[in-house]
Amino acid sequence: MKKDYTIYNLQKRLLCIICIVTFAFILIGVKLFLVIVVQSKSLQTKAISQWTRDLTLSGVRGSILDTNGNVLASSYTSYNLYVRPASIIDAQNSADTIGSILNIDSQKILDKIQNKKVSEVLIQKQISPEVALNLLGANLNGVYLTETSTRQYPYNNLLTSVLGFTTIDNDGQAGLEDYYNRFLVGTDGYSLTDGTITGVELSNATTQYIAGIKGCDITLTIDVGLQQILEGVLEKSLTEQKATSALGIIMNAQNGEVLSMATKPSFNLNEIPREDVQTLLKLSKNTAITDVYEPGSTFKIFTTASALSLGITNLEERFYDPGYRVVDGQKIKCWKTKGHGSETLVEGFSNSCNSVFMDLGLRMGVEKFYSNLKTFGIGQKTGIDFNGESSGILMDQNIVKNVDLARISFGQAVAVTPIQMITSICGVINGTLYQPRFIKSITTQDGIKTFNSIPVRQTTTQQVRKDLNYLLEQVLSTQGECQFVTGYHIGGKTGTAQKYEDGKVAQGKYISSFVGTYPASNPQYVLLLCVNEPSNGMYYGGQVAKPYGKEIFSKLFNYLQIPPDNPDMIDTTNLVQVPNVVGMSILDACAILKSIKLDYYFNEEVEVVFSQAIPEGEFVEIGTIIILG
């Protein structure tokens, strides 16, 4: 067969070869472009991951401070221990040495070390600096320490249910640690060491460190001094009243700031009972925000505020109480079964006469009464910066009968959360309902972000507030004199409510409560105190909760150095002058205070006094607690 070698055919073949070669170069060029330009970063990352061994350097978690800058939660440096099995020379010796230093089972460590399928394995987290030094001193091959942090709470069991706690990985797990976790958590860094793909470190390896970034610090509205006062009194109430639990809140009525909040019993935040899950969940739960209770007579504040707002009563109106009212054929008794007889609204409020409030509730009717209750915030979440808030229980307006309305008017057949109760009280006695809050400011790398008060709505007129605050002061005073805490004008109301279990009244189980306001005419500080299931023979709020309210206010005035409204009423024979104990050892300071009949409180870690809550020279009552720092 004759081949065609004409110039034309040769040109065609040459052209074909040139096209193929050109196409191949184009493909190579495209591939090089993709590798060098498009995929360069991802390929470099993959290469680095193969050439280096990386260990995490945890970003330090931000601190939590009280309103005066006292540290409530902080982090100290600790270390995580890792082992790279491929770099271990003597596995048994390494396991035994690590086990003895960490006081853990060496066999478990050996099992991890002998697993050659992993490049590195975690042995233990959050090792103290002292133990870390011992590990470094052992000079073991393939053993590495990475810097991390451990959460620390300087005040131990103070603010347990409010602050909450973190996981072992420093993520918020409960309380404000959880709610503000996105701000508190730091950004992790890394240490990178050159090595083989099997995890063996190169002989001339270099280590690069990429530092972590510290989380934001947050400052709360909480005052640690007031918190110590509140928690000390709550602990005392548990013991003396043999109660199952107790809680308290102090709020700034003029802006919604939570100054202190506590639930007891509690636990030490530095010794979290993680092994006992039921106990942990029970004691870490902030029942002041999550749980509801029947308020009893303290709810009469809202009935009175509503009736005054609607103009259906006044301070001079007279009522007659035979000891009961009959509503829808049911006889509803006043707590004083013999009755209070003829009384004005002022007297009825001071007597906490159920009949008076049933009359007011029935006069208003369901629609108007409910409208005012919702204006006051009853049956609604407050919006506080905390997870798990409940909205309370307010019967559906469409199914409320007169007998239900009568009971609601004096605090039965309705349930509130403690935070809802105190927030609404602050709203009606000051005219503006504020959203309660714990946060004061957040310190970021860009500066400080301050949070302002958030008004929700107007609630009462000036005249209604004046009348209501007058009524509250009369409950604790006789003829307008300062007798609750001598020299100070304080308003207040007590409450007693039966508890329910399985839809029925739990016999012998009560919640005793007290609400206090100061100054009475224009309140700034409002206290809510609840003692759950007292079993020491008394259960009325006036007998159980009220005395502790008095103690809290007395100590609050001393701590905040608030002078008496009526100084002439103060009996100076019961006063002592506070000495200066700053710079002394804690033992000497306590001995001096005890010698002049003053009490004291200090953190267990304090050895030398560097501050005292009440300054030298102040005159205080015998038995006053001096907080030492």
MIFI-185207 format. One line per 2 residues: number of its first residue (from 1); their letters; for each residue x, y, z of C-alpha. Coordinates in nm, 4 decimals. Layout:
NUM) A) X/Y/Z  ...
***
This chain:
1) MK) 0.0000/0.0000/0.0000  0.1488/0.3269/-0.1044
3) KD) 0.1868/0.5928/0.1688  0.0947/0.9527/0.1054
5) YT) 0.3913/1.1789/0.1852  0.2637/1.4885/0.0122
7) IY) 0.3446/1.8252/0.1628  -0.0245/1.8799/0.2341
9) NL) -0.0580/1.5672/0.4482  0.2646/1.6397/0.6323
11) QK) 0.1336/1.9837/0.7221  -0.1892/1.8335/0.8542
13) RL) -0.0013/1.5915/1.0755  0.2309/1.8613/1.2040
15) LC) -0.0616/2.0870/1.2831  -0.2302/1.8052/1.4732
17) II) 0.0834/1.7433/1.6796  0.1183/2.1147/1.7535
19) CI) -0.2468/2.1313/1.8699  -0.2015/1.8321/2.0991
21) VT) 0.1172/1.9754/2.2513  -0.0421/2.3180/2.2889
23) FA) -0.3490/2.1678/2.4573  -0.1274/1.9719/2.6961
25) FI) 0.0603/2.2886/2.7911  -0.2702/2.4686/2.8464
27) LI) -0.3854/2.1906/3.0771  -0.0579/2.2054/3.2674
29) GV) -0.0848/2.5843/3.2885  -0.4415/2.5682/3.4197
31) KL) -0.3380/2.3078/3.6767  -0.0435/2.5201/3.7861
33) FL) -0.2714/2.8234/3.8162  -0.5161/2.6262/4.0308
35) VI) -0.2380/2.4931/4.2541  -0.0356/2.8146/4.2814
37) VV) -0.3174/3.0698/4.2980  -0.6592/2.9191/4.3654
39) QS) -0.5718/2.6268/4.5945  -0.2504/2.7620/4.7455
41) KS) -0.3880/2.8457/5.0906  -0.5762/2.5193/5.1381
43) LQ) -0.2781/2.3145/5.0159  -0.0431/2.5059/5.2435
45) TK) -0.2755/2.4351/5.5335  -0.2806/2.0645/5.4520
47) AI) 0.0954/2.0602/5.4175  0.1463/2.2348/5.7505
49) SQ) -0.0939/1.9894/5.9177  0.1228/1.7036/5.7876
51) WT) 0.4559/1.8632/5.8723  0.3592/1.9906/6.2185
53) RD) 0.1949/1.8700/6.5369  -0.0402/2.1288/6.6873
55) LT) -0.1687/2.1628/7.0434  -0.4406/2.4014/7.1585
57) LS) -0.3588/2.6930/7.3875  -0.6893/2.7862/7.5480
59) GV) -0.7893/3.1512/7.5394  -0.8328/3.2823/7.8960
61) RG) -1.1972/3.3257/7.9980  -1.2990/3.6784/8.0936
63) SI) -1.3552/3.7772/8.4561  -1.6839/3.8628/8.6267
65) LD) -1.6775/4.1659/8.8576  -1.9255/4.3227/9.0972
67) TN) -2.0381/4.6842/9.0623  -1.7402/4.8051/9.2714
69) GN) -1.4785/4.6072/9.0772  -1.4477/4.3129/9.3186
71) VL) -1.3631/3.9925/9.1298  -1.6424/3.7344/9.1532
73) AS) -1.5050/3.4882/8.8968  -1.1629/3.4701/8.7366
75) SY) -0.9267/3.2214/8.5743  -0.5787/3.1103/8.6750
77) TS) -0.3207/2.9360/8.4577  -0.3249/2.5565/8.4525
79) YN) -0.2009/2.2963/8.2044  -0.3271/2.0102/7.9900
81) LY) -0.1038/1.7036/7.9556  -0.0655/1.5374/7.6128
83) VR) 0.1469/1.2432/7.4982  0.2666/1.1667/7.1433
85) PA) 0.2950/0.7845/7.1384  0.5369/0.7788/6.8412
87) SI) 0.7887/0.9839/7.0408  0.7767/0.7685/7.3559
89) ID) 1.0952/0.5682/7.4134  1.0034/0.3653/7.7254
91) AQ) 0.6246/0.3393/7.7460  0.6089/0.1553/8.0787
93) NS) 0.8476/0.3932/8.2535  0.6639/0.6968/8.1136
95) AD) 0.3258/0.5616/8.2263  0.4535/0.4809/8.5763
97) TI) 0.6177/0.8213/8.6156  0.3125/1.0163/8.4944
99) GS) 0.0802/0.8014/8.7055  0.2775/0.8616/9.0248
101) IL) 0.2944/1.2387/8.9691  -0.0738/1.2725/8.8803
103) NI) -0.1844/1.0043/9.1273  -0.3843/0.8150/8.8643
105) DS) -0.3824/0.4565/8.7325  -0.0637/0.4070/8.5269
107) QK) -0.2186/0.1158/8.3334  -0.4778/0.3478/8.1788
109) IL) -0.1988/0.5828/8.0771  -0.0017/0.2925/7.9304
111) DK) -0.2995/0.1847/7.7187  -0.3172/0.5326/7.5714
113) IQ) 0.0566/0.5571/7.5126  0.0683/0.2250/7.3283
115) NK) -0.2004/0.3312/7.0824  0.0199/0.4110/6.7832
117) KV) -0.2794/0.4900/6.5630  -0.3108/0.8428/6.7042
119) SE) -0.0539/1.1189/6.6769  -0.1265/1.2593/7.0248
121) VL) -0.3542/1.1712/7.3140  -0.4867/1.3774/7.6067
123) IQ) -0.3933/1.2377/7.9491  -0.5373/1.4981/8.1909
125) KQ) -0.6769/1.8509/8.1885  -0.6273/2.1470/8.4212
127) IS) -0.3114/2.0364/8.5993  -0.1834/2.2815/8.8596
129) PE) 0.1438/2.4715/8.7943  0.3172/2.2804/9.0772
131) VA) 0.2306/1.9411/8.9274  0.3254/2.0661/8.5799
133) LN) 0.6736/2.1538/8.7064  0.7135/1.8017/8.8445
135) LL) 0.6206/1.6579/8.5046  0.8690/1.8814/8.3275
137) GA) 1.1344/1.7809/8.5786  1.0816/1.4124/8.4889
139) NL) 1.2252/1.4944/8.1419  1.0103/1.2403/7.9536
141) NG) 1.0201/1.2194/7.5747  0.6906/1.2675/7.3910
143) VY) 0.5215/1.4381/7.6888  0.3827/1.7879/7.6297
145) LT) 0.2054/2.0492/7.8396  -0.0230/2.3137/7.6919
147) ET) -0.1324/2.6210/7.8802  -0.4998/2.6463/7.9666
149) ST) -0.6966/2.8005/8.2556  -0.9118/2.6925/8.5465
151) RQ) -1.2132/2.8888/8.6714  -1.1888/3.0246/9.0235
153) YP) -1.4507/3.1881/9.2471  -1.2884/3.3959/9.5253
155) YN) -1.6067/3.4065/9.7363  -1.6659/3.0286/9.7260
157) NL) -2.0408/2.9703/9.7859  -2.1459/3.3318/9.7339
159) LT) -2.3805/3.3925/9.4368  -2.3862/3.0211/9.3516
161) SV) -2.7153/3.0181/9.1614  -2.6535/3.3581/9.0004
163) LG) -2.2972/3.3171/8.8726  -2.3392/2.9516/8.7802
165) FT) -2.0320/2.7608/8.6641  -1.8416/2.6318/8.3610
167) TI) -1.7546/2.2937/8.2168  -1.4017/2.1596/8.2533
169) DN) -1.3434/2.3051/7.9044  -1.4301/2.6538/8.0360
171) DG) -1.7638/2.6854/7.8568  -2.0530/2.8363/8.0534
173) QA) -2.2852/2.5675/8.1865  -2.5213/2.7508/8.4231
175) GL) -2.6160/3.0977/8.5478  -2.4532/3.4117/8.4136
177) ED) -2.1508/3.2066/8.3097  -2.3836/3.0433/8.0587
179) YY) -2.5948/3.3473/7.9625  -2.2912/3.5662/7.8834
181) NR) -2.0695/3.2810/7.7632  -2.0315/3.4293/7.4122
183) FL) -1.8616/3.7347/7.5657  -1.6645/3.5617/7.8400
185) VG) -1.5155/3.2795/7.6318  -1.1680/3.3458/7.4909
187) TD) -1.0257/3.2610/7.1466  -0.7891/2.9622/7.1472
189) GY) -0.4270/2.9832/7.0317  -0.1917/2.7029/6.9200
191) SL) 0.1618/2.5693/6.9516  0.3013/2.4227/6.6266
193) TD) 0.6015/2.1834/6.6239  0.7720/2.0335/6.3151
195) GT) 0.7321/1.6560/6.2920  0.6726/1.3558/6.0672
197) IT) 0.3314/1.2400/5.9524  0.3425/0.9645/6.2182
199) GV) 0.3830/1.2179/6.4967  0.7567/1.1879/6.5586
201) EL) 0.9120/1.5258/6.6366  1.2064/1.6199/6.4138
203) SN) 1.5462/1.6498/6.5830  1.5894/2.0107/6.4706
205) AT) 1.2215/2.0972/6.5172  1.1115/2.4511/6.5954
207) TQ) 0.7978/2.5418/6.7885  0.5814/2.8406/6.6989
209) YI) 0.3251/2.9855/6.9379  0.0039/3.1601/6.8361
211) AG) -0.1292/3.3221/7.1522  -0.4944/3.2931/7.2497
213) IK) -0.7143/3.5995/7.3003  -0.8666/3.6687/7.6435
215) GC) -1.2455/3.6867/7.6664  -1.4331/4.0012/7.7659
217) DI) -1.4731/4.1020/8.1302  -1.8270/4.1687/8.2473
219) TL) -1.9272/4.3931/8.5382  -2.2517/4.3223/8.7208
221) TI) -2.4948/4.5420/8.9115  -2.4409/4.3085/9.2092
223) DV) -2.2819/4.4647/9.5195  -2.0777/4.1941/9.6923
225) GL) -2.1188/4.3639/10.0312  -2.4987/4.3546/10.0089
227) QQ) -2.4731/4.0001/9.8757  -2.2763/3.8892/10.1817
229) IL) -2.5325/4.0514/10.4096  -2.8243/3.8870/10.2291
231) EG) -2.6702/3.5407/10.2166  -2.5614/3.5558/10.5809
233) VL) -2.9158/3.6339/10.6946  -3.0666/3.3681/10.4652
235) EK) -2.8334/3.1055/10.6122  -2.9418/3.2163/10.9579
237) SL) -3.3100/3.1849/10.8639  -3.2574/2.8278/10.7426
239) TE) -3.1056/2.7275/11.0739  -3.3390/2.9135/11.3075
241) QK) -3.6637/2.8380/11.1208  -3.5642/2.4833/11.0188
243) AT) -3.6712/2.5754/10.6659  -3.6103/2.3705/10.3516
245) SA) -3.4894/2.6735/10.1548  -3.4834/3.0527/10.1488
247) LG) -3.4272/3.3224/9.8897  -3.3899/3.6959/9.8751
249) II) -3.3528/3.9808/9.6261  -3.2483/4.3427/9.6757
251) MN) -3.3309/4.5658/9.3793  -3.2815/4.9312/9.2936
253) AQ) -3.6438/5.0324/9.2424  -3.5490/5.3374/9.0365
255) NG) -3.3721/5.1559/8.7525  -3.4261/4.7785/8.7835
257) EV) -3.0680/4.6905/8.8818  -3.0399/4.3685/9.0829
259) LS) -2.8127/4.4604/9.3737  -2.8138/4.1143/9.5283
261) MA) -2.9901/3.7837/9.4755  -2.9445/3.4574/9.6617
263) TK) -3.0981/3.1151/9.7082  -3.0092/2.8859/9.9971
265) PS) -2.8891/2.6184/10.0472  -2.6040/2.6401/9.7974
267) FN) -2.2603/2.4917/9.7334  -1.8998/2.6056/9.6935
269) LN) -1.8409/2.6984/9.3299  -1.4806/2.5833/9.3642
271) EI) -1.6016/2.2354/9.4649  -1.8844/2.1646/9.2194
273) PR) -2.0606/1.8329/9.2981  -2.0501/1.7089/8.9383
275) ED) -2.0725/1.3424/9.0450  -2.4111/1.3984/9.2143
277) VQ) -2.6191/1.5299/8.9250  -2.9463/1.5587/9.1191
279) TL) -2.7877/1.7655/9.3952  -2.6052/1.9794/9.1395
281) LK) -2.9238/2.0556/8.9456  -3.1219/2.1283/9.2618
283) LS) -2.8716/2.3601/9.4269  -2.7614/2.5419/9.1101
285) KN) -3.1165/2.6226/9.0036  -3.1961/2.9917/9.0498
287) TA) -3.5478/2.9513/9.1895  -3.5774/3.3291/9.2277
289) IT) -3.6148/3.3391/8.8480  -3.7318/2.9944/8.7417
291) DV) -3.9901/2.8881/9.0024  -4.3312/3.0269/9.0954
293) YE) -4.5028/3.0594/9.4325  -4.8349/3.1848/9.5646
295) PG) -4.7550/3.5317/9.7051  -5.0274/3.5621/9.9674
297) ST) -5.0789/3.9019/10.1283  -4.7864/4.0737/9.9557
299) FK) -5.0049/4.0588/9.6416  -5.2457/4.3013/9.8117
301) IF) -5.0038/4.5758/9.7057  -5.1216/4.5280/9.3456
303) TT) -5.4886/4.5079/9.4383  -5.4578/4.8350/9.6281
305) AS) -5.2590/5.0054/9.3512  -5.5164/4.8982/9.0936
307) AL) -5.8144/5.0130/9.3034  -5.6519/5.3502/9.3744
309) SL) -5.5649/5.3913/9.0050  -5.9278/5.3257/8.9046
311) GI) -6.0527/5.5692/9.1689  -6.2892/5.3181/9.3306
313) TN) -6.1523/5.3712/9.6826  -5.9519/5.6165/9.8945
315) LE) -5.7555/5.6117/10.2162  -6.0501/5.7304/10.4265
317) ER) -6.3110/5.4808/10.2984  -6.4453/5.2509/10.5690
319) FY) -6.5074/4.8763/10.5410  -6.6668/4.6277/10.7769
321) DP) -6.5125/4.2851/10.8316  -6.7099/4.0188/11.0222
323) GY) -6.4301/3.7718/10.9474  -6.5467/3.6481/10.6078
325) RV) -6.7164/3.7210/10.2781  -6.9620/3.4973/10.0903
327) VD) -6.8857/3.4893/9.7165  -7.0692/3.2635/9.4686
329) GQ) -7.2135/3.0761/9.7644  -6.8699/3.0064/9.9140
331) KI) -6.7624/3.1397/10.2519  -6.4099/3.2812/10.2252
333) KC) -6.2568/3.3593/10.5637  -6.0232/3.6376/10.6665
335) WK) -5.7096/3.5215/10.8451  -5.8646/3.6722/11.1618
337) TK) -6.1786/3.4602/11.1834  -6.3425/3.6897/11.4423
339) GH) -6.3081/3.9784/11.2000  -6.1541/4.3239/11.2220
341) GS) -6.4841/4.5104/11.2495  -6.5047/4.8617/11.1088
343) ET) -6.1806/4.9871/10.9552  -6.0496/5.2378/10.7039
345) LV) -5.8495/5.1358/10.3979  -5.5331/5.2376/10.5876
347) EG) -5.6284/5.0147/10.8791  -5.7417/4.7324/10.6506
349) FS) -5.4100/4.7410/10.4639  -5.2132/4.7383/10.7915
351) NS) -5.4353/4.4591/10.9274  -5.3974/4.2700/10.5962
353) CN) -5.7716/4.2116/10.6093  -5.8775/3.9727/10.3315
355) SV) -6.2366/4.1027/10.3329  -6.1265/4.4547/10.2331
357) FM) -5.9346/4.3256/9.9325  -6.2126/4.0910/9.8231
359) DL) -6.4420/4.3954/9.8170  -6.1928/4.5905/9.6065
361) GL) -6.1365/4.3047/9.3630  -6.5084/4.2442/9.3072
363) RM) -6.5716/4.6157/9.2582  -6.3070/4.6375/8.9853
365) GV) -6.4291/4.3291/8.8002  -6.2171/4.0867/8.6030
367) EK) -6.1527/4.3010/8.2956  -6.0326/4.6151/8.4743
369) FY) -5.8381/4.4283/8.7435  -5.6616/4.2081/8.4884
371) SN) -5.5800/4.5067/8.2708  -5.4008/4.6720/8.5623
373) LK) -5.2247/4.3517/8.6689  -5.0831/4.3120/8.3194
375) TF) -4.9736/4.6772/8.3240  -4.7876/4.6002/8.6467
377) GI) -4.6185/4.3012/8.4782  -4.8045/4.0167/8.6494
379) GQ) -4.8242/3.6989/8.4406  -4.5383/3.8081/8.2116
381) KT) -4.1660/3.7423/8.1927  -3.9604/4.0368/8.3113
383) GI) -3.6933/3.9901/8.0423  -3.4078/3.9665/8.2938
385) DF) -3.0719/3.8623/8.1469  -3.0855/3.5039/8.2695
387) NG) -3.1903/3.1736/8.1131  -3.4966/2.9781/8.2237
389) ES) -3.7244/3.2586/8.3450  -4.0898/3.1629/8.4060
391) SG) -4.3833/3.3925/8.3368  -4.5882/3.3049/8.6441
393) IL) -4.9435/3.1752/8.6458  -5.2440/3.4036/8.5963
395) MD) -5.5745/3.2349/8.5220  -5.7224/3.2866/8.1762
397) QN) -5.9397/3.5940/8.2013  -6.2292/3.4213/8.0217
399) IV) -6.2718/3.1521/8.2876  -6.2322/3.3652/8.6016
401) KN) -6.5376/3.3525/8.8265  -6.6193/3.5929/9.1080
403) VD) -6.4914/3.3460/9.3661  -6.1621/3.3250/9.1757
405) LA) -6.1419/3.7025/9.1509  -6.1996/3.7335/9.5255
407) RI) -5.9140/3.4935/9.6015  -5.6759/3.6541/9.3520
409) SF) -5.7377/3.9918/9.5167  -5.5677/3.8780/9.8386
411) GQ) -5.2950/3.6678/9.6779  -5.4420/3.3212/9.6300
413) AV) -5.5154/3.1439/9.2967  -5.2253/3.3294/9.1377
415) AV) -4.8541/3.2460/9.1160  -4.5526/3.4667/9.0499
417) TP) -4.1782/3.4268/9.0310  -3.9814/3.6170/9.2974
419) IQ) -3.8104/3.8286/9.0294  -4.1504/3.9110/8.8763
421) MI) -4.2897/3.9991/9.2190  -4.0149/4.2420/9.3185
423) TS) -3.9936/4.3943/8.9689  -4.3671/4.4649/8.9655
425) IC) -4.3581/4.6083/9.3188  -4.0780/4.8426/9.2140
427) GV) -4.2919/4.9421/8.9170  -4.6035/5.0382/9.1139
429) IN) -4.4272/5.2236/9.3965  -4.2150/5.4322/9.1575
431) GT) -4.4473/5.4695/8.8609  -4.2257/5.3060/8.5967
433) LY) -4.1806/4.9357/8.5305  -3.8170/4.8621/8.4433
435) QP) -3.6654/4.5521/8.2897  -3.4495/4.4023/8.5654
437) RF) -3.0862/4.3302/8.4844  -2.7587/4.1934/8.6182
439) IK) -2.5309/4.3440/8.3542  -2.3684/4.6821/8.4098
441) SI) -2.0951/4.6832/8.1452  -1.8826/4.4632/7.9182
443) TT) -1.5144/4.5391/7.8668  -1.3978/4.4421/7.5175
445) QD) -1.0756/4.5058/7.3258  -1.2457/4.8086/7.1727
447) GI) -1.3464/4.9629/7.5047  -1.6283/4.9488/7.7599
449) KT) -1.9922/4.9031/7.6597  -2.2230/5.0323/7.9330
451) FN) -2.5826/4.9115/7.9640  -2.8546/5.1583/8.0581
453) SI) -3.1846/5.0961/8.2314  -3.4725/4.9894/8.0086
455) PV) -3.8135/5.1379/8.1028  -4.1013/4.9140/7.9937
457) RQ) -4.4093/5.1245/8.0680  -4.5678/5.3709/8.3085
459) TT) -4.7743/5.2080/8.5823  -4.9144/5.4485/8.8427
461) TQ) -4.9758/5.8201/8.8888  -4.7912/6.0353/9.1392
463) QV) -5.0911/6.0446/9.3758  -5.1353/5.6683/9.3665
465) RK) -4.7649/5.6203/9.4430  -4.7862/5.8650/9.7314
467) DL) -5.0869/5.6856/9.8828  -4.9402/5.3389/9.8284
469) NY) -4.6045/5.4253/9.9847  -4.7848/5.5818/10.2800
471) LL) -4.9832/5.2599/10.3281  -4.6673/5.0497/10.3170
473) EQ) -4.4994/5.2657/10.5806  -4.8004/5.2414/10.8108
475) VL) -4.7702/4.8611/10.8130  -4.4304/4.8863/10.9879
477) ST) -4.4879/5.2061/11.1859  -4.7081/5.3368/11.4602
479) QG) -4.8370/5.6894/11.4074  -4.5743/5.7485/11.1417
481) EC) -4.2759/5.6930/11.3732  -3.9596/5.5102/11.2612
483) QF) -3.9939/5.1938/11.4658  -3.9069/4.9044/11.2325
485) VT) -3.5401/5.0048/11.2181  -3.5047/5.2880/11.4638
487) GY) -3.4584/5.6230/11.2929  -3.5446/5.5088/10.9377
489) HI) -3.8676/5.5455/10.7375  -3.9274/5.1983/10.5886
491) GG) -4.2332/5.0538/10.4161  -4.3243/4.6886/10.4111
493) KT) -4.5747/4.4069/10.3755  -4.5697/4.0462/10.4906
495) GT) -4.7227/3.7431/10.3230  -4.8147/3.3870/10.4154
497) AQ) -4.9202/3.1320/10.1564  -5.0005/2.7630/10.1691
499) KY) -4.8141/2.5331/9.9334  -4.9766/2.2904/9.6912
501) ED) -4.8722/1.9366/9.6005  -5.0457/1.7343/9.3291
503) GK) -5.3125/2.0029/9.2986  -5.4032/1.9894/9.6675
505) VA) -5.3130/2.2001/9.9696  -5.0029/2.0547/10.1374
507) QG) -5.0915/2.0492/10.5041  -4.8424/2.2283/10.7284
509) KY) -4.6333/2.3634/10.4406  -4.6124/2.7401/10.3924
511) IS) -4.4055/3.0099/10.2262  -4.3469/3.3080/10.4548
513) SF) -4.2468/3.6294/10.2821  -4.1613/3.9926/10.3452
515) VG) -4.1341/4.2947/10.1161  -3.9531/4.6049/10.2405
517) TY) -3.9001/4.9464/10.0790  -3.6654/5.2345/10.1626
519) PA) -3.6939/5.5292/10.1817  -4.0657/5.4828/10.2343
521) SN) -4.1793/5.7992/10.0549  -3.9630/5.7490/9.7446
523) PQ) -3.8148/5.3971/9.7531  -3.4736/5.3206/9.6092
525) YV) -3.4024/4.9889/9.7815  -3.6615/4.7131/9.7727
527) LL) -3.6148/4.3799/9.9484  -3.8035/4.0557/9.8871
529) LC) -3.7450/3.7707/10.1293  -3.9061/3.4226/10.1140
531) VN) -3.8626/3.1424/10.3685  -3.9843/2.8090/10.2332
533) EP) -4.1518/2.5581/10.4660  -4.0472/2.6923/10.8083
535) SN) -4.0974/2.4205/11.0691  -4.0000/2.5782/11.3980
537) GM) -4.3561/2.6283/11.5188  -4.4333/2.9543/11.3328
539) YY) -4.5239/3.0187/10.9712  -4.6816/3.3657/10.9385
541) GG) -4.4735/3.6073/10.7338  -4.4773/3.8609/11.0170
543) QV) -4.3323/3.6027/11.2558  -4.0870/3.4267/11.0243
545) AK) -3.9692/3.6544/10.7423  -4.0198/4.0041/10.8815
547) PY) -3.7487/3.9860/11.1557  -3.4895/3.8853/10.8969
549) GK) -3.6015/4.1735/10.6787  -3.5340/4.4060/10.9688
551) EI) -3.1863/4.2586/11.0154  -3.1042/4.2981/10.6459
553) FS) -3.2113/4.6630/10.6414  -3.0116/4.7401/10.9568
555) KL) -2.6969/4.5939/10.8030  -2.7693/4.7589/10.4669
557) FN) -2.7770/5.1019/10.6320  -2.4481/5.0328/10.8082
559) YL) -2.2773/4.8972/10.4973  -2.3918/5.1819/10.2694
561) QI) -2.3347/5.4382/10.5480  -2.6871/5.5764/10.5156
563) PP) -2.7518/5.8166/10.8059  -3.0832/5.7853/10.9951
565) DN) -3.3818/5.9897/10.8801  -3.4551/6.0806/11.2435
567) PD) -3.1167/6.0888/11.4276  -3.2794/6.1973/11.7547
569) MI) -3.4433/5.8549/11.7859  -3.1116/5.6672/11.7903
571) DT) -3.0101/5.5361/12.1316  -2.6364/5.6062/12.1541
573) TN) -2.5979/5.3764/12.4549  -2.6169/5.0794/12.2138
575) LV) -2.3476/5.2154/11.9806  -1.9760/5.1426/11.9499
577) QV) -1.7066/5.3117/11.7440  -1.5528/5.1071/11.4623
579) PN) -1.1741/5.0673/11.5017  -0.9195/5.0551/11.2201
581) VV) -0.8107/4.6941/11.1609  -0.6618/4.7346/10.8108
583) GM) -0.3122/4.5847/10.7940  -0.3698/4.3486/11.0858
585) SI) -0.3754/3.9720/11.0600  -0.7262/3.8357/11.0273
587) LD) -0.7003/3.6695/11.3706  -0.5974/3.9919/11.5470
589) AC) -0.8642/4.1946/11.3654  -1.1391/3.9505/11.4610
591) AI) -1.0233/3.9475/11.8219  -1.0405/4.3285/11.8452
593) LK) -1.3859/4.3440/11.6862  -1.5129/4.0690/11.9129
595) SI) -1.3827/4.2490/12.2212  -1.6104/4.5486/12.1512
597) KL) -1.9079/4.3251/12.0622  -1.8902/4.3672/11.6856
599) DY) -1.9391/4.0742/11.4519  -1.7306/4.0125/11.1397
601) YF) -1.7275/3.8336/10.8036  -1.4280/3.7509/10.5842
603) NE) -1.3306/3.5318/10.2924  -1.1615/3.2093/10.4047
605) EV) -0.8550/3.2926/10.1930  -0.7916/3.6274/10.3628
607) EV) -0.4860/3.6276/10.5923  -0.4218/4.0011/10.6258
609) VF) -0.6969/4.2655/10.6288  -0.6622/4.5083/10.3399
611) SQ) -1.0086/4.6683/10.3611  -1.3044/4.7019/10.5973
613) AI) -1.6600/4.7767/10.4824  -1.7303/5.0343/10.7570
615) PE) -1.4533/5.2918/10.8015  -1.2745/5.3768/11.1235
617) GE) -1.4596/5.6170/11.3517  -1.8152/5.5298/11.2434
619) FV) -2.0641/5.4593/11.5237  -2.2644/5.1411/11.4716
621) EI) -2.4961/4.9233/11.6801  -2.3520/4.6425/11.8903
623) GT) -2.3573/4.3199/11.6877  -2.3063/4.4924/11.3520
625) II) -2.1183/4.2780/11.0989  -1.7929/4.4338/10.9766
627) IL) -1.7010/4.2863/10.6368  -1.3262/4.2392/10.6077
629) G) -1.1429/4.2040/10.2773
***
